[in-house]
Amino acid sequence: MAEKVTTVENADVIVVQKEEKTTKVKTPRKSTRNSGAKTKTAASKNKNQSTKVLPEISFIIPILDMDTYVDDLYADILKSMEKNKAKFEILFVDDASSDGTWKRLDEIAQKDKKVKLLRMRNTFGEASCFDAGLKHAKGEKIVYSAARVRVDMTKMGALLARLDEGNDLVVGWRWPRKDSEMNQKISGLFNALVHKIGKLKLHDINSSVFVTRKSMLEKITFYGNLNIFLPILASRKGYKVVEEKIEQMPGKFRQSKYPNEYFQRVLDIISVVFLTRYSKRPLHFLGFFGMSFTVAGLALNIYLFLYRILGFGGIAGRPLLLLGALLLIIGLQMISIGLIGEMIIYTHAREIKEYNIEMVVGE
């Protein structure tokens, strides 16, 4: 064995390398049969995963404390799809039920792989259940029906057929209705108000039953409880909205008896009108009321000013003086808020999209 000394100039290290005589050892050639088989297996596995067929239809069913109704609801959904050859899934969203609803749903899901379950940590409401179900839905067609309304799910095929005719949103019209007369009267007033303000004539806009496409929902912005006004939001975007009758089944229904619920609905209507008509023109909405209040307050103050200057009497402590000043202040504040809104919209105008393109040809 010989040593070879290599000196590196301008360095403090001397490298000593030992020259060794190397002998070639003949190693057996590795067989590639097993590796090829493994590669083929992995490729076929990936191919099977990529070709997995996704469901075409997703049922989203919010449910709360309805353990006695679960089996009938599940059976009716299966019956509605007997003549429909499309692949489907059922998403039950349990809004933190306190009875045996979740246990019964879990038993059904163990037997049927088409059934998926989501359970909320607390009772957040149907709007949150719908949002959660939509995020987990795999189908392009969305069938939404709150369990509390108890419609005949076996007739859901009629709504799906209307969707296949070229409509974008099919709203379920509960007819005949089996809930209380009070609920029906309140619902009628609500629908009349929506028709007056939203310019969309539907008999049962708040039925909580509809069929639509997921691609349409992705182009509509809704939050909070605005899912109730989905038909108005879709119509304002240019989508075709129709309704189809579906029978309501007898049973125990929730009674709308709290005044705050009605106030919330009215405020939601105002929100929808503002968002659909004045999202880029807040001054047009606030400015109308602001100018009305300002003109009224200014007129009252001018009248009181002339009344005092011409010597007809004193104006101190008169209710008209307070009313005129109050209207003037409120009117100016509303105009100011509208102008601030215009400034915000001007800054973010490029991010706000009020239009919807249906098709692009030649691109």
C-alpha positions in Angstrom: 0.0 0.0 0.0 1.5 3.3 -1.0 0.8 6.7 0.5 0.4 9.7 -1.7 0.9 13.1 -0.1 -0.9 16.0 -1.7 0.1 19.5 -0.7 -2.4 22.3 -1.1 -0.7 25.6 -1.5 -1.8 28.6 0.6 -3.4 26.2 3.1 -2.6 24.9 6.5 -3.8 21.4 5.9 -1.8 18.6 4.2 -4.0 15.9 2.8 -2.6 12.4 2.9 -4.4 9.9 0.6 -3.7 6.2 0.7 -3.8 4.4 -2.5 -5.4 1.0 -2.2 -5.6 -1.7 -4.6 -9.2 -2.4 -5.4 -10.6 -5.6 -6.5 -13.8 -6.0 -8.4 -16.3 -8.2 -6.9 -19.0 -9.6 -9.1 -22.4 -9.1 -7.5 -25.5 -10.9 -8.7 -27.9 -8.9 -10.7 -31.0 -7.9 -8.9 -34.2 -9.3 -10.3 -36.7 -6.6 -11.4 -39.7 -8.9 -11.4 -40.9 -8.0 -7.9 -40.3 -4.2 -8.4 -42.1 -4.3 -11.6 -45.1 -6.0 -10.0 -45.1 -3.5 -7.2 -45.0 -0.6 -9.7 -47.8 -2.1 -11.6 -49.9 -2.6 -8.5 -49.3 1.0 -7.4 -50.2 2.3 -10.8 -53.4 0.2 -10.9 -54.3 1.4 -7.4 -53.8 5.1 -8.4 -55.9 4.4 -11.5 -58.7 3.0 -9.4 -58.6 6.0 -7.1 -58.7 8.4 -10.0 -61.6 6.6 -11.7 -63.7 6.6 -8.6 -67.2 7.6 -9.5 -68.6 10.5 -7.5 -72.3 10.8 -6.7 -74.4 13.0 -9.0 -76.9 13.9 -6.4 -76.4 15.0 -2.8 -79.3 15.2 -0.4 -78.6 17.6 2.5 -81.0 17.1 5.4 -80.7 19.2 8.6 -82.4 17.5 11.5 -83.0 18.2 15.1 -84.6 16.0 17.8 -86.7 13.9 15.4 -85.7 10.3 16.3 -89.1 8.9 15.6 -89.1 10.4 12.1 -85.6 9.3 11.0 -86.5 5.8 9.6 -89.4 7.1 7.6 -87.4 10.0 6.2 -84.6 7.7 5.1 -86.9 5.2 3.5 -88.7 7.9 1.6 -85.5 9.3 0.2 -84.5 5.8 -1.1 -88.0 5.4 -2.6 -87.6 8.7 -4.4 -84.5 7.5 -6.1 -85.8 4.1 -7.2 -86.5 5.2 -10.8 -83.5 7.5 -10.9 -80.4 5.6 -12.0 -78.0 8.4 -10.9 -75.6 7.7 -8.1 -76.5 9.7 -5.0 -75.5 10.3 -1.4 -77.5 11.4 1.7 -76.0 13.9 4.2 -77.8 14.1 7.5 -76.7 17.1 9.5 -77.6 16.7 13.1 -77.9 20.1 14.8 -76.9 18.8 18.2 -80.0 16.7 18.9 -80.6 15.8 22.5 -82.8 12.8 21.9 -82.0 9.5 20.1 -81.7 11.1 16.6 -77.9 10.7 16.4 -77.9 7.1 17.6 -80.5 6.2 15.0 -78.7 8.0 12.2 -75.5 6.2 13.2 -77.2 2.8 12.9 -78.4 3.7 9.4 -75.0 4.9 8.3 -73.4 1.6 9.5 -75.7 -0.3 7.1 -75.7 2.1 4.1 -72.5 3.6 2.8 -74.4 6.2 0.8 -75.3 7.9 4.1 -73.0 10.5 5.6 -73.4 12.1 8.9 -72.4 15.5 10.3 -73.0 16.4 13.9 -72.9 20.0 15.2 -71.3 20.7 18.6 -74.1 23.0 19.4 -77.5 24.0 17.9 -76.4 26.6 15.3 -79.5 26.6 13.1 -80.4 25.4 9.6 -78.3 28.0 7.8 -75.1 26.6 9.4 -76.3 23.0 8.7 -76.8 23.8 5.1 -73.4 25.5 4.8 -71.7 22.5 6.5 -73.5 20.0 4.3 -72.8 21.9 1.1 -69.0 21.9 1.9 -69.1 18.1 2.3 -71.4 17.3 -0.6 -69.8 15.6 -3.6 -72.7 15.7 -6.1 -73.4 18.4 -8.7 -77.1 18.4 -8.0 -78.1 19.5 -4.5 -81.4 18.5 -2.9 -82.0 20.4 0.3 -84.9 19.7 2.6 -85.1 20.6 6.3 -86.5 17.6 8.2 -88.8 19.8 10.3 -91.0 20.8 7.2 -92.0 17.1 6.7 -92.6 17.1 3.0 -93.2 13.9 1.0 -89.7 13.0 0.0 -90.9 10.3 -2.3 -92.1 13.0 -4.7 -88.7 14.7 -4.8 -88.2 13.3 -8.3 -90.6 15.9 -9.6 -88.3 18.7 -8.5 -85.3 16.9 -10.0 -87.2 16.6 -13.3 -87.9 20.3 -13.4 -84.2 20.9 -12.8 -83.3 18.7 -15.8 -85.7 20.7 -17.9 -83.2 23.6 -17.9 -84.1 25.5 -14.7 -81.4 26.5 -12.3 -83.4 26.5 -9.0 -86.6 24.6 -8.2 -88.3 25.7 -5.0 -90.6 23.3 -3.3 -94.1 24.7 -2.8 -95.7 22.9 0.2 -99.2 22.1 -1.0 -101.5 21.2 0.7 -100.0 22.4 3.9 -100.5 20.5 7.2 -98.9 22.9 9.7 -100.8 25.3 11.9 -103.0 28.1 10.5 -100.8 30.7 12.3 -97.7 29.4 10.5 -99.5 29.5 7.2 -100.8 33.1 7.7 -97.3 34.3 8.7 -95.8 32.5 5.8 -98.3 34.1 3.4 -97.6 37.6 4.7 -93.9 37.0 4.4 -94.2 35.7 0.8 -96.3 38.7 -0.1 -93.7 41.1 1.3 -90.9 39.3 -0.5 -92.8 39.5 -3.7 -93.4 43.2 -3.3 -89.8 44.0 -2.5 -87.9 41.3 -4.3 -90.1 41.3 -7.5 -90.1 37.5 -7.4 -93.5 35.8 -7.2 -93.3 32.5 -5.3 -96.0 30.9 -3.2 -93.6 29.4 -0.6 -90.2 31.0 -0.8 -89.3 30.1 2.8 -90.3 26.4 2.4 -86.7 25.2 3.1 -87.1 22.8 0.3 -85.3 23.3 -3.1 -83.2 21.5 -5.7 -80.4 23.3 -7.5 -76.9 22.8 -8.9 -73.7 23.2 -6.8 -72.1 25.2 -9.6 -74.8 27.8 -9.2 -74.4 28.0 -5.4 -70.7 28.6 -5.8 -71.5 31.8 -7.7 -73.9 33.3 -5.2 -72.8 34.9 -2.0 -75.0 34.2 1.0 -74.3 34.1 4.7 -76.2 34.0 8.0 -79.9 33.3 7.3 -79.8 34.6 3.8 -80.1 31.0 2.5 -83.9 31.6 2.9 -83.7 34.3 0.2 -81.6 32.1 -2.2 -84.4 32.3 -4.9 -84.1 36.1 -4.8 -80.3 36.1 -4.9 -80.3 33.6 -7.8 -83.0 35.5 -9.7 -81.0 38.8 -9.4 -78.0 36.9 -10.9 -80.0 36.0 -13.9 -80.7 32.3 -13.0 -84.1 30.8 -13.8 -86.1 30.1 -10.7 -89.3 28.1 -10.7 -91.4 26.3 -8.1 -93.0 22.9 -7.9 -95.7 21.6 -5.6 -94.8 19.0 -3.0 -97.1 17.6 -0.5 -96.6 18.3 3.2 -97.0 15.3 5.5 -98.9 15.5 8.8 -96.9 15.6 12.0 -95.6 17.8 14.8 -94.4 21.2 13.5 -92.5 23.9 15.2 -94.7 27.0 15.9 -93.3 30.5 15.0 -94.4 32.4 18.1 -91.6 34.7 19.1 -91.7 38.3 17.9 -88.0 38.5 17.5 -88.2 35.9 14.7 -90.4 38.2 12.7 -88.2 41.2 13.2 -85.2 39.2 12.1 -87.0 38.2 8.9 -87.9 41.8 8.1 -84.3 42.8 8.7 -83.1 40.0 6.5 -85.4 41.3 3.7 -83.9 44.7 4.1 -80.4 43.2 3.9 -81.3 41.3 0.7 -82.7 44.4 -0.9 -79.7 46.4 0.0 -77.2 43.7 -1.1 -78.9 42.9 -4.4 -79.7 46.5 -5.5 -77.4 48.9 -3.7 -74.2 46.9 -3.0 -72.2 49.3 -5.2 -74.5 52.3 -4.6 -75.0 52.7 -0.8 -75.6 56.5 -1.1 -78.6 55.8 -3.3 -80.1 53.7 -0.5 -79.2 55.8 2.5 -79.2 59.1 0.6 -82.9 58.8 -0.2 -83.9 58.6 3.4 -81.2 61.1 4.5 -82.4 63.7 2.0 -86.0 63.2 3.0 -85.2 63.6 6.7 -82.9 66.6 5.9 -85.5 68.4 3.8 -88.3 67.8 6.4 -86.1 69.0 9.2 -84.9 72.0 7.3 -88.5 73.0 6.4 -89.6 72.8 10.0 -86.6 74.9 11.2 -87.2 77.5 8.5 -90.9 77.7 9.5 -90.0 78.2 13.1 -87.3 80.7 12.3 -89.8 82.9 10.3 -92.4 82.3 13.0 -90.1 83.8 15.6 -88.6 86.6 13.4 -92.1 87.9 12.3 -93.1 88.1 15.9 -95.9 85.5 16.0 -94.6 84.0 19.2 -91.9 82.1 21.0 -90.5 78.8 19.8 -88.6 77.7 22.9 -89.7 74.3 24.1 -92.0 73.6 21.2 -92.0 70.0 20.0 -91.6 71.1 16.4 -88.2 72.6 17.2 -87.0 69.4 18.7 -88.4 67.4 15.8 -86.9 69.6 13.2 -83.5 69.5 14.7 -83.6 65.8 15.2 -84.7 65.2 11.5 -81.9 67.5 10.3 -79.2 65.7 12.3 -80.4 62.2 11.4 -80.6 63.1 7.7 -77.1 64.6 7.6 -75.8 61.5 9.4 -77.4 59.1 6.9 -76.0 61.1 4.0 -72.5 61.0 5.7 -72.7 57.3 6.2 -73.7 56.8 2.6 -70.7 58.9 1.4 -68.4 56.8 3.6 -69.9 53.7 2.1 -69.3 55.1 -1.4 -65.6 55.7 -0.4 -65.3 52.1 0.8 -66.9 50.8 -2.4 -64.7 53.0 -4.5 -61.6 51.5 -2.9 -62.8 47.9 -3.2 -64.9 48.2 -6.4 -62.7 45.7 -8.3 -63.4 43.0 -5.8 -67.2 43.3 -5.9 -68.8 41.3 -8.7 -72.5 42.0 -9.3 -72.7 40.3 -12.6 -72.6 36.6 -13.7 -71.3 35.3 -17.0 -73.2 32.2 -18.2 -71.1 31.2 -21.2 -67.9 32.3 -23.1 -67.5 31.2 -26.7 -64.3 31.3 -28.7 -61.9 31.5 -25.8 
